[in-house]
């Protein structure tokens, strides 16, 4: 029964112009490991870093995130209000960075600097396109 229903939904979705890939994406969004723990944050960093092929790979991304925020949830900097896992500063620039660096496949991530997954995706896409300069 379950396989039959899946096939019916897939055929229906494809008749509406959706591809099998977009249906699978909707069911299993990429790099969604939760935000309940530092472990989940590290898993998300590893996943995104691997998919984007960033310089230094996942180990460097985790080291920098740990240095910036301690991999803490909802982190902000008391000195100037930098926000999130990778400490974007000033926070008012994050929305435009989201618009510039959020790839279509990640659009389910909300435009919020304090959303760990969003912060990781935007930050590592910035790194992928321009290197680690802002975090050097």
C-alpha positions in Angstrom: 0.0 0.0 0.0 2.8 2.5 0.9 4.7 1.9 -2.3 1.6 2.3 -4.4 0.7 5.6 -2.7 4.3 6.9 -3.2 4.0 6.0 -6.9 0.7 7.7 -7.2 2.0 10.9 -5.6 5.1 10.8 -7.7 3.1 10.5 -11.0 0.7 13.2 -9.8 3.6 15.5 -8.9 5.4 14.9 -12.3 2.2 15.7 -14.1 2.2 19.1 -12.4 5.7 19.8 -13.7 7.7 18.6 -10.7 10.6 16.2 -11.1 11.3 13.1 -9.1 14.3 15.0 -7.7 12.2 17.9 -6.4 9.7 15.5 -4.8 12.5 13.7 -3.1 14.0 17.0 -2.0 10.8 18.1 -0.4 10.6 14.8 1.6 14.3 14.9 2.6 15.7 18.4 2.6 19.5 18.5 2.3 21.7 18.8 5.4 18.9 19.0 7.9 20.3 17.6 11.2 18.3 19.7 13.7 19.6 22.4 16.0 19.1 20.8 19.3 22.8 20.2 20.0 26.4 21.0 19.1 26.6 17.6 17.5 23.7 18.4 15.1 25.4 21.7 14.3 28.7 19.9 13.5 26.8 17.4 11.3 25.1 20.2 9.4 28.5 21.9 8.9 30.1 18.7 7.6 27.1 18.1 5.3 27.1 21.5 3.7 30.9 21.8 3.5 31.1 18.4 1.7 28.3 19.4 -0.7 30.0 22.7 -1.5 33.6 21.5 -1.6 34.9 24.4 0.5 38.6 25.1 1.0 39.9 23.3 4.0 36.9 21.0 4.0 34.6 20.3 6.9 37.4 20.2 9.6 38.3 23.8 8.9 34.7 24.9 8.8 34.1 23.3 12.2 37.2 24.9 13.7 36.2 28.3 12.5 32.6 27.9 13.8 33.9 26.7 17.1 36.2 29.7 17.3 33.5 32.1 16.3 30.6 30.9 18.5 31.7 27.8 20.4 29.1 26.0 18.2 26.5 27.5 20.5 22.9 27.9 19.6 21.5 31.4 19.1 24.9 33.0 19.7 25.5 36.7 19.5 28.5 38.8 20.2 28.3 41.2 23.1 30.8 43.5 21.5 28.9 44.4 18.4 26.0 42.0 18.0 27.5 39.6 15.4 25.1 36.8 15.0 24.9 33.1 14.6 27.3 30.1 14.3 29.7 32.0 12.0 29.1 35.4 13.6 28.0 37.7 10.8 28.6 41.3 11.4 26.8 43.6 11.4 23.6 41.5 11.6 21.8 44.0 9.4 23.9 42.7 6.4 22.7 39.1 6.8 19.5 39.6 4.8 21.4 40.8 1.8 23.9 38.0 2.2 21.0 35.5 2.3 19.7 36.9 -1.0 23.1 36.7 -2.6 24.4 33.4 -1.3 21.3 31.2 -0.6 21.2 28.7 -3.4 17.9 27.5 -4.8 18.3 24.0 -3.4 18.5 25.4 0.1 15.5 27.8 -0.1 13.7 26.0 2.7 16.1 27.7 5.2 14.5 30.8 6.6 16.2 34.2 6.2 17.4 34.5 9.8 21.0 34.9 11.0 20.2 33.0 14.2 18.9 29.9 12.3 21.9 27.6 12.5 21.3 25.8 9.3 20.7 29.1 7.4 23.8 30.7 9.0 25.9 27.7 8.0 24.6 27.5 4.4 25.1 31.3 3.8 28.5 31.3 5.4 29.9 28.3 3.6 28.5 29.4 0.3 30.3 32.7 0.9 33.5 30.7 1.5 32.9 28.6 -1.5 32.7 31.6 -3.7 35.3 33.9 -2.1 37.4 32.0 0.4 37.8 32.3 4.2 38.8 36.0 4.1 35.9 37.4 6.3 36.9 34.8 8.9 40.7 35.2 8.7 
